[in-house]
Amino acid sequence: MKGGRTGGARREGATEAEFTAYVRERRASLYATAYHLTGDRFEAEDLLQSALLSTYRAWDRISDKAAVGGYLRRTMTNLHISAWRRRKLSEYPTEELPEAPGEQDTMRGTELRTVLWQALARLPEQQRTMLVLRYYEGQTDPEIAETLNISVGTVKSSIWRTLRRLREDRALSLGQDQEEESFGELVA
């Protein structure tokens, strides 16, 4: 009996070590995904923490460790969708943007990146989620439709309207010569 407990403790320690190593190796890209989904540093940290907890609990059941990245991204997407479906409408769109959360640029980008993120922040959550899934996660229209439980046609038309809206955004078009370059950086 004693040997069984020791073996279980060793396996638990190995699981924790594997999971910790995986998270250390991928923490920047995992955080970036969470940030792209939420558009907020603090919400991204909470979302990532919840997804990591869920993944840790399922770590031994994940037989293909190469698929952990997809599992985590899907978990983050599902958690994010559940959160904004549950959220009561306590936030209302306004003409004025809130102050920037801080001086630190967590994405290590330029002023252009800040302007692009502000434009994304003005989008409704479902539209922003579709753009993140398409351009940052590389999902296809059918994959996005399945994730969001909507039709492929809705995904296509929503993304088209959202991109048109971003192209018409005054903040993004201040430098007319840089508009295509700026927009290209958004979807790169």
Buried (B, 14 or more C-beta within 10 A) or exposed (E): EEEEEEEEEEEEEEEEEBBEEBBEEBEEEBBBBBBBBBBBBEBBBBBBEBBBEBBBEEBEEBEEEEEBBEBBBBBBBEBBBEBBEEEEEEEEEEEEEEEEEEEEEEBEEEEBBEBBBBBBEBBEBBBBBBBBBBBBBEBEBEBBBEBBEBEBEBBBEBBEEBBEEBEEBEEBBEEEEBBEEBBEBBEE
